[in-house]
Amino acid sequence: MATILQMVNARQEEFKKNPTRAAQSMSLAIAAVKEGMKSKAWEYFMSQFIDKSNPDLSIDQLARLKATDDTEGDPVMDRHRAYLVANSMCGPSTVDTLTIGLESIDDGIATLQFDHKFLDCDTTTFAVAAKARVSRAKKGTKYKKAAKG
């Protein structure tokens, strides 16, 4: 059983050895961003980071990467997904940074639990995220209606 992070590490090693493959992944990442998280392009990009040898696990992993596992809106998981796409944008020139920001992306999949559920960046801590939600709520009804839509 390979975790998403282990699969990202495996792709990272593959991309280091094969710049053409890294450039292909970069193109997939660009298409994913252009078409959005609910698109086939997003699914196709993210599917390179799942353990396809384990069908049950790969379903859960792809659900995590597509945010169809009830983690959409979770500030930590949303940031992990954003990092994975963003880290792929430079293709062969920045392969070494592919795993940055993915520390706990596997949390809760196949009973995996991580003590460290946030990055060292203040914007990903639960306290800051909760404070941001309170701050947004104080901005008034006009903003709240727009946010719900």
C-alpha positions in Angstrom: 0.0 0.0 0.0 1.5 3.3 -1.1 0.3 6.6 0.3 -0.4 9.6 -1.9 2.8 11.2 -0.5 4.8 8.0 -1.4 3.3 8.1 -4.9 4.3 11.8 -5.3 7.8 10.8 -4.2 7.8 8.0 -6.8 6.6 10.5 -9.5 9.3 12.9 -8.4 12.0 10.4 -8.9 10.5 9.5 -12.3 10.5 13.2 -13.3 14.1 13.6 -12.3 15.1 10.8 -14.6 12.8 11.8 -17.4 12.4 15.5 -18.2 9.9 14.7 -20.9 7.6 13.0 -18.4 8.0 16.0 -16.1 7.0 18.4 -18.9 4.0 16.2 -19.6 2.9 16.4 -16.0 3.4 20.1 -16.1 1.0 20.3 -19.1 -1.5 18.2 -17.2 -1.2 20.5 -14.2 -1.8 23.6 -16.3 -4.9 22.0 -17.9 -6.2 21.0 -14.4 -5.9 24.6 -13.2 -7.5 26.0 -16.3 -10.4 23.6 -16.2 -10.9 23.5 -12.4 -11.1 20.9 -9.6 -14.3 19.3 -10.8 -13.0 18.7 -14.3 -11.7 15.6 -16.1 -8.4 17.4 -16.5 -8.0 17.7 -12.7 -8.9 14.0 -12.3 -6.4 13.0 -15.0 -3.6 15.1 -13.5 -4.3 13.8 -9.9 -4.6 10.1 -11.0 -0.8 10.0 -11.5 -0.4 10.2 -7.7 -2.6 7.3 -6.6 -1.7 3.7 -5.9 -3.4 1.9 -8.8 -2.2 -1.5 -7.6 -4.8 -1.3 -4.8 -8.3 -0.5 -6.2 -10.0 0.2 -2.9 -7.2 2.5 -1.8 -6.9 4.3 -5.2 -10.6 5.2 -5.0 -10.1 6.8 -1.6 -6.9 8.5 -2.7 -8.5 9.9 -5.9 -11.5 11.1 -3.9 -9.0 13.0 -1.6 -7.2 14.6 -4.5 -10.5 15.5 -6.2 -12.0 16.7 -2.9 -15.0 14.4 -3.3 -14.3 12.8 0.1 -15.9 15.7 2.1 -12.5 17.5 2.5 -13.4 20.4 0.1 -13.3 23.5 2.1 -10.9 22.1 4.7 -8.2 24.7 4.7 -5.4 22.1 5.2 -6.5 19.7 2.5 -7.4 22.5 0.1 -3.9 23.8 0.5 -2.3 20.3 0.0 -4.2 20.0 -3.3 -3.2 23.5 -4.4 0.4 22.8 -3.6 0.4 19.6 -5.6 -0.8 21.3 -8.7 1.3 24.4 -8.2 4.5 22.4 -7.5 4.0 20.7 -10.9 3.8 24.0 -12.9 7.5 24.4 -13.6 8.0 20.9 -15.0 11.6 19.7 -15.3 13.1 22.8 -13.7 11.7 22.3 -10.2 11.2 18.6 -9.7 12.9 18.7 -6.3 10.0 20.7 -4.8 7.2 18.5 -5.8 6.4 17.2 -2.3 6.5 20.6 -0.5 3.2 21.3 1.3 1.9 17.7 1.2 2.9 16.6 4.7 -0.5 15.2 5.9 -2.4 14.8 2.6 -3.1 11.1 3.4 -4.6 11.9 6.9 -7.7 9.7 7.4 -7.2 7.5 4.3 -7.0 3.8 5.1 -6.8 4.6 8.8 -3.7 6.7 8.4 -3.5 9.5 11.0 -1.0 12.3 11.3 -0.2 14.4 14.4 1.1 17.3 12.2 -1.9 18.4 10.2 -0.7 21.8 9.1 2.3 23.4 7.5 4.6 25.8 9.2 2.8 28.6 7.3 0.4 30.5 9.5 -2.4 30.4 6.9 -2.9 26.7 7.3 -3.2 26.4 11.1 -6.6 25.5 12.4 -6.6 28.6 14.7 -5.9 31.0 11.9 -8.5 29.3 9.7 -11.1 29.5 12.4 -10.2 33.1 13.0 -10.6 33.8 9.3 -14.1 32.3 9.3 -15.1 34.5 12.2 -13.6 37.5 10.5 -15.5 36.8 7.3 -18.8 36.4 9.2 -18.3 39.9 10.7 -18.1 41.6 7.2 -21.9 41.7 6.8 -24.7 40.1 5.0 -23.8 41.2 1.6 -20.5 39.3 1.8 -22.2 36.2 3.4 -24.7 36.0 0.6 -22.0 36.2 -2.0 -19.9 33.6 -0.2 -22.8 31.1 -0.1 -23.7 31.5 -3.8 
